[in-house]
């Protein structure tokens, strides 16, 4: 599975939270050659099963992205919008978006506003319409739009573009699915929906699978930029970030130790992931039913929720190696 080409396809597929059909079908086609069974559920989660005799291991990566939703079209043909997921106004101004129907739009602010005082409610989308009627023929209220930003190499081993959060996690699951030859555990690769608006897909899929172990694959904030406030611990290029805690979970101590031991045994580059804020699908997986032994593996990502998220492919390689080893190492019964 070619890393750059596959990731480019994943990042360009439409999948704003609650509207994940396009990205789900792409992932289904990529996963099918390596799966024993593939199902989707009412929430739109894609559940890929690779059978093994050991405990149930659920590995979750959300496939939804943040985006915009059209709420009103004014008399000049400008489209007002709401946000699906978290944005800062400064990330949106002068950015190009594409609605799922193919209509492009430029996000901008009124001429009498300055970026330092502008709020998201002040912004609008310009679809190139001459008036309200033309705009309504191009976009409907309720349509969702996503960033347009092609994936590019940045230096020798880094990549930048939109929606590395969390299409990079989806790629990691797909590459692990491809590489696991002798599953020692009963494996569930779950591509979840609506993570960006409240970890919703992971909650229902974890309840249905009832796993013994849960692992969330997602981005994490790095501590390697000028002026860092040290609210996180990871850095680009230092390996798979084994989660210890974030706002949504304090990871199971034994599982964290197991991941670190496997990394040491197989000479896999890892680093600790402690983050004061944010959360991942692990936040709802670990409290499912009577509780699930849960943890996370993360990729440090700069400029999260912008059109130029930036990651290091060294960290992706380490993550896939660690997950593959985990899948092929029989876990203790819970």
N, C-alpha and C positions, 0 to 999 in steps of 0.2 A: 504494500500500500504506500504509494508515493506521498511523503509527508506534505510537501508544499502544495502540490496539485490538489490533493484531497482536502487539505485545510482551506484552500481558496474556495473550493466548491461549498464547503460547510459554512464559511463565513458569509458567502453571498446569498445563501438561501434564506428566504423570508421565514421568520419565526418569532414575531413579537408575541409576548406572553398572551395566551388565550387564542392564538392564531398560528399554531405550530405545524399545521398540516404539511407545508412544503418541506420544511426541514425534516419532519418525521419520515416522509416518504423517501427522501434522499438517504437518510441513515438506514432505513429498512433495506434499501437496495445494496448498501455497502456492507451491512452486517449479514445478509442472507447466506452467503457462501460458507460462513463459519459457524452458523447457529444450528442448534437442534430444534429450536422452536422460537417463533416470534409472535407476540400478541400485542395489541394495544387495548387500552381500557377507556372507560367513560371520560376520564380526565385528559385523555390523549397521550398518556405516557406510552413509550415503546419499551416493551419488556422482552429482552433477548435472553434465552435460556441455553446454557451449555451444560449438559448433564455431568454430574460427578457423584461419587458415593459419600463424600464427607458432609460436614455441616453446610447449611445454606449461607452463602456469602452474596450479599447484595452490594453492587458497586453502582453508585448513582452519579450521573453527570447531567446537569440541566441543559436542555437544548433550546429553551426559550431565550429571547433577548429583550432588552429594553427597547422602547420605541415610542412613537407618537400616535395619537388617535384624533382624527378630525372631529371637531365638535360644532363648528359654525362656519358658514361661508358668507362674507360680507358683500356689500353692493359693489365693491371694487374688485371682487374676485379673490380676495385674500382669505386664506383658510386659518381659522383659529383652531387650536388643538389643546389636548390634554396630554399628560405624560403617562406612559405605561412603564412603571419602574422609575428608578432614581436618576435625575439629571441635575446638573447645574446650568444656569442660563448661559454662562460663559462657554460651555461645551457645545451649545447649539447654534449660536450666532455665526452666520456665514458658512454653515455646513449644508451639504447636499444630502437630500433624503429621497427615497423612492417608495411610493405606495405599491402595494402588492399587485395592483393592476398594471404597473409599469409607468405610471405618471411620476415624473421627477418634480422635486420642489426644493427651493432654497429657503432656509430658515433665516429670518432677520428680525430686527427690532425697529420700532418707529423712529423717524428721523429726529424727533425731539428728545430721545432718550440716549443715555450714555451707558456703556456696558457695565460700569461699576454700580449703577443704580437700577439697572434693568432686572426685572423679574420674569420668570417664565410666562406668567399670565399676560405680559406685555408683548410677547413675540408672536410672529405669524409665519405662515408658509406661503411663499409665492410660487404658484404652479404655472405661471406664464399666461394666465387668462386675462382677457381684456375687460371682462365684467363678471358679474355673479352668475349669469346663465351659462357662460362658457366654463367657468370653474365647476359648476354643478354637473356639467357633462363629463368632467374629468375625474372628479372626486366626490364621494358621498360621505355624509356624516356617518361616522363609525368605521371608516376605512383606516387601516393602520399603515404607518410608514416607518422605514428603518434607514439607518445610516447607509450612505454609499461611500465606501473607502476601500479600494483594492488592497489586497495583502501584498506587502513588499518586504524584501530582505533589508535589514538595517545593520550594516556592518557584515561580518562574516557569519555570525551564528544567531543573530537576533531577527525577529520578525515584528512588523507593525501593521496595524489595520484595525478595522472594526470587528467587534464581537469575538475576539479571542476569549472573552468572558461570555459564554463558556464553550465555544466551539472547539477550543483547544482541548478541553476536557472530554468532549465527545470523540475527538480524534484519538485521545489516549485510550479510551474504552475500546474503540474499534481496533486499534493496533494491538491491544492486549488480547482481545477476542481472536484476532488473527494468529497471534503468536502462541497462545496456550495450546499445547498438544496433548498433555496428560493432566486433565483437571483432577485435583485431589479433593476438591470441594464441589458442592452443587452450586453452580455459578449463575447469577442473575445480573446481566448488564442492563441497567435501567436508564433510559434517556428521558428525563423528567420534564414536565411542563410547569409553567407558572411559578418557577422559583423566584424570579425577580419581583414578584408581587406578593410573596408570602410563603414560599416553600410548599405550595399546595399539592403539586403532583407527587412529590416524594412522600407526603403523608399518606395518601391513599394507596400508592403502590407498595409501600412498606407494610401497610396493614394487610394487603392481599397476599404478599409473598411470605410474610411472617419469618424474616430471616433470623439466623443465629448471630450473624455478624453484618455490620453495615459500614460502608466506606463511601464518603463523598469526595468526588474529584472536581476541583474548582480552582479559581484563581485566588490569590491572597495579595494583600498590599505589601509592597517591599519597603525596606528601611535603607535604601541605597541612593536616595536623591539628595541634592543640596538642600539644606535647611530642614532635614527630617526631624519630626517631633518624636520619633522613637515609640510610636504606638504599635509597631509590629517588629518582627525579628528577622525576616528573610531577605534575600538579595538575589537578583538575577544571576544565573550562571553557577550557582552554588548547589544545585541539585534539587531533587524532589523535596518539597517542604512537608514534613510529617507534622500534622496538626496536633497541637497540645490543647489549645483552647481558642475560642473566639466568643463573641457575644451570645451565640446560640448553643454552644456545647462546651463542656469540659470532657475531653475524650477519655475513654476507658483506659486506665493506666496500663493494664496488661496488654491491651491491643497496641498502644503506643510503643511499649517495650518490644513487642513481637515484631513490629515493622522495623524498628531500629536494629534489632538482632539480625533480621533477614538481610537488611542493607549491609551490615558489617560482614556477614557471612559470605555474601555474593559480591562484595566490593562495589556497591552502588552508592553514588554520591548523594547524600541527603543533608538536610538542615532542619532545625526546629521551626515550627510555625505557631507563633503566639501572636494574637491580634486582639486588641482591646475592643474593637467594634466589629461590625459585619457578621455574617453567618453563612452557612451552607446548608444543603439538604440534610446533612448529618444532624442538624438541630431538631428535625422532626423524626428522623429515623430512630434516634436513640431512645425516644420516649414512646415508641409504638408498642401497643399491647402491654406486656409486662416489662418491657425494656429490651434493648438490643445492644450488644457489645459493639460500640461504634467508634470510628475515627475518621481521619481525612488525609488525603494527599493533595497538595496544592502546588500551583505554579505561581511564583511571584510575577505580578503584572503591573507595569507602570501605566499611569493615565487611564485608570479603569473608568468605564462608562463614557469614554470619549470615542472619537472616530479613529484615534491613533493609539490604541492599546498596544503595549510593547512587551514581548516575552522573549525568553532565551530557549533555543531548541535543545540545549544541554539539559535543561530541567525537564522537558518533555521526554527525552530519551531515558532519563533516570526514573521518571514516574512509570513509564511503560515497563521497564525492567523490574521495578519493585512490585508492580501489580501482577506481572506474569509469574514471578517467583511466589508471591502470596497465593495465587490461584493453584499453583502446582505443589504447594506445601499443605498437607492436611492439618486443618485447625482442630483444636480440642473441642469435644462436644460441650455444649453449654448447658 
